[in-house]
Amino acid sequence: MFNLFSELKKEFNIPYVTDYNLINLTGKALYVEGHKGIMTLSKELISFRVKNGVVVVEGKSLSLKILSENTLCIEGKIKKTEVF
């Protein structure tokens, strides 16, 4: 099965340093592999668990476009992403 993050890490010789991966696409979409579940879901804030922490995404008109067992995609106007 094709894995975007694995292919990018191979292509650019990037070591695996976390058990989850984030790609923020120009502040309009956030693609995540390795999430452990949604905690908060609103149009202004989405938070979810990752191994050893929580990711909080703030913005406007946020929505989940993809949600599977370990992958999610948030779309909207993303203003801030923090990992705790």
N, C-alpha and C positions, 0 to 999 in steps of 0.2 A: 504494500500500500504506500502511495506517495505521501511523504511528510515534508511540508514546506520548510519547517525549521531545521530538520535534519539535513536537507539538501543545501540550505543556506550555510549552515555550519561547516559542511564538507567543502563547499565551493570556496568559502572565504577563510578556511582554517580557524574557525572560532571554537574554542574549547567549551565543553558543557560545564557551566558553572552553577546552574540552578535546575530545579526539577520542574520549572514552568517556563514558558516563553511568551513574550509580549511583542507585538508589532503595532505601533501607532501610525496609521496611514494619514498623514497631513491633517491631523486633528479632526478627522471626519469618521474614522473607524478605528477600532482597537480589536485586533485578533489575538486570541489567547489559547494556548494549548497547555494543559496541565492544571486546570482549575479543579477545586475540590467542592464546589457548590456555591450557589448564590446566597447572599445574606440579605441584601437590600436591593430593591428594584423600584425606581421611580424615574420620572422624566428628567430629574435634575441630578440624581445620584444612583450609582450602581456599585455595590461592593460584593466581593466574592473571595472565598478562601483559596489560598495556594499553600503548598507545603511550607510550613513554618511561618505563615503570615497571612495578611489580608491585603487585597488591592482595592483601593477606593477610586472610582472614576467620577468626576464632577463635570457637569456641562448643561446643555439645553437640548431638549427634544431627544433624549437618549432612549434607545430601544435595543432589545436583544434581537438580532437578525438570525443568529445561529446559536443553538444550545444543544449540546450533546453531552455524553458522559464526561468527557475531558476537554472539549473544545467549545469556545463561545466567541461570538463577534458582537461587539457593541457598535451601533451607529448613532450619529447625531453630531452636535457641535461639542467636541471634547475640549474642555478648558484645562483640566488638571487630572493627572494620574499619580497616585501615591501608593507606595508599598510600605506596610507596617509589619 
